[in-house]
Amino acid sequence: MYWVTPRHLAGDDGDLAERMGHALAGLGWSMWPTSRNTLLYVSPDELRGAEWILAASPFEMGGLPVAWQLSARSHAASAMTEWNAYFTAGVPHEALADLLAAIDAREAPDVGFEGPERVLTALSAQGWLRDVDRPRTTATDPGFSCTVSLELLPPLVQDADPRPDLVGWQAWAEPALDAPYLWCASFSASVPHDLVAVFASSLASPVPVPRRTLPRRAEGRLSVVHRS
């Protein structure tokens, strides 16, 4: 077992489905397989959902297949989700688990009152740097290998707001300039900023994380604190 930093380059240890499955089961969410070979988890109040969709291969972000889709509704009977968030394989499972716990704890998961500054403040508190040209929308880790930015929504990212040219938080890890992405995440426009801030803060945490397998794409960028 390796204990490594930074977290955003540590990968998912090839265990993202089981880790999140255990986390959701611990929160009391129900699960059942779907006809699309996906695993759908729903919160007890039926307002929150999480779906492992890697087997269905619905679309890609940054050349990587989307693995998890999180969503929230305003009413249990509503057929339309208010917002969605998407994550490829390789995303650190600690950050995703912290986000799920925050979503579960929210009384109204589809409503938020904080502004986008909440996300940037969370990253700055962990030593991340605001972009010189876009200090109100973008922050990067000190090693310039991971970025969180408010950007135009990529294709196929769904949101209840039908207006064109919407922006939402996007995050990605790029171990080296022009190298393939290690992972990508996309939050639709209506995701509350304080929920994105939970993901961002966990992502930027300096606390070492345990891994049995280290991502090859991050070789030379990861520091092994100790082994056990």
Secondary structure, DSSP 8 states (H G I E B T S, - for coil): -EEEE-GGGS--TT-HHHHHHHHHHHTT-EEEE-TTS-EEEE-TTSSEEEEE-GGG---EETTEEEEEEEEE-SSTT-SS-SEEEEEETTS-HHHHHHHHHHHHH-SSTT-----THHHHHHHHTTT-EE-SS-TTTEEE-TTS-EEEEEEE--TT---S---SS-EEEEEEE-SSTT---SEEEEE-TTS-HHHHHHHHHHHT--S-EEESS--GGGTTT-EEEEE-
